[in-house]
Each structure stands twice: as C-alpha cells, then as structure tokens.
Amino acid sequence: MRQKRSYGRVLVVSTLVGCLEVALTVVVVLLYVQTQPPPDTAPDWAAIAGSLVSAVPLVGFIAFLLSLVFVLPAVALADLVARGLGGRAAWWSAPPAVAALLAPPVLIFATHNDTETESTLVFWASATASLSLGALIALPRGEGLLRRVGLWGTAVVAGTGLFGALGLAVGLLPSYEPPRIGPQTMTGTWIDHTTGTLVFTPDGRVTASGVGLHRPGDRTGDPSGRCSGSGTWSYEPGRDVRSQKVRVQIPECHWPAWGVDGTDREPRISQEVGDPGSGQLYKLRKVS
C-alpha cells in the first residue's frame, strides 16, 4: 500500500534544504574571497560571524516562506497530476511546477521595474533551480527523510569548507598572490581614488602630486595630508611576489616602502594606513 504523503514534512524538509543552500553559498563565497585581491579595509571577521549568526532566524523564515508559497504547491501539483495519470509523482515533475509557479511573480516584478529580459531569465532559472532542489529532495516518501537530509546536507557544507581550505593550503585552489610587476610595469602614471598621482619615468625619476600621507592611528576614510614633489624611485623584487617593494624617495614626502597587490591587468601599490597590522590600505592603481 502506498504511503500517504505528509505535506508538513515536505515543508520542513524544503525549509531545511533552503537553509543548507544558504550555508553552502556562504562557504563558497568565503573561499572565493581568498582568491581575490585584499580590500582597502581588512574584513572584521568577528563582526561578519556575528552578523551571520544573527541572520539565521531570518534565513530560516525566508526559506519557510518560499517553501510554503512555491515548493509545497509544486509538490501538491505534481501529486495531483500523478493521480490523474494513475501513478506516483515522478522526480522530474516538480521542477516544471516550480517554474510555472515562479513565472507570474517574476514577470510582474520584471515588468514593474523594467528589468532586462536576460537578467529576468537568469534570475527565474536560478530561483527555479534553487527551489526545485528542495522539492526534489522532499518528494520521496518514507521514514527518516528529514534526518538523512540534515546529516548529508551538513556533511556537504562542512566537506566543502574543509576541502576548500585544504585546496587553498596546498595550492589546488588559486589563492591570491600579488602580480610580479618589475621596473617596466612601474613606468607610467599611478592614481589614487581622488586626485593624487605618482608619475614614474624609466630613468628612475618620480613626481608626486597630492599623494596621501598617513600618520599612526589614521583610518582609510580619515582626511590625509597631501604631498607633492620630485625625487627618485627603485624597485626591489624581494624573495617572492609578496615581499616585492617600491621605494619612493622625495625630500618633501616620507613614505615607507610601497607594497604591491592588485592583478596582472590592474596592478596596485599600497601603503598601510594607521597602526602596523591594521589591515587598512591606501592604494594607487596604474592608469592604463
């Protein structure tokens, strides 16, 4: 005899799947950040962790609401069609139902906000895939489904974080490294986010115009002194790409050696702002 479906369990399982999808997305984003150049201000990981923890109830509520509005009706619709055909709901029947239920609100939103067709289709497809996963996992009948989803889902999230961290540690994932610039790359004009410029010439001369000077205790957003003048520059390759430095010697300006970050396409030189180890950077990028 066929076991009667529990739509309450469908709702709970789908909500759990939605929460696990968000957790997996957070882990992937954190791993991706490790492959990108550092921001001007170092992230406050303690604050980020606190925000993530405090957001758990909100994520759970949104996952519950989406499951109630889209996943549960999609499973019920799949059951209704299956009964009409005299069989059981097939695994492939839920995604079309989710897509059909999502289409009206997505179309209304896109029309009201004059959203581009391509962006609308990408969002519709992404939302359909995400919600369909909850429907597909909640579709089977049988005991212990919620426990299995919780165990396997947690294992996938934890495993992704563990193997991602190991991949970064051993080099399987491309963790961020500064570009190797060299003297030829330095030649040209470098600008900050306002009007400050450093102009490097091939003969070792440099001209500064309104480049920031920072004191201990300063922060990235604080007003900085500005320095202008002419002098010399030199490039130090260092032991590796992380230790390469650019020294700028101008009588009117007293800067420590500039560090290097950015990418091959957009190299940057930077000064640490504030106290040592603050993680706040004042950056100049090369004008292409």
Buried (B, 14 or more C-beta within 10 A) or exposed (E): EEEEBEBEBBBBBBBBBBBBBBBBEBBBEBBEEBEEBBEBBEEEEEEEEEEBEEEEEEBBEBBBEBBEBBBBBBBBBBBEBBEEEEEBBEEEBBBBBBBBBBEEEBEEEBEEEEBEEEEBEEBBEEBBEBBBBBBBBBBEBEEEBEEBBBEEBEEBBEEBBEEBBEBBEEEEBEBBEBBBBEBEBBBBBBBBEEEBBBBBEEEEEBBBBBBBBBEEEBEBEEEBEBBBEEBBBBBEEBEEBEEBBBBBEBEEBEBEBBBBBBEEEEBBBBBBBBEEEBBBBBBBBBEE
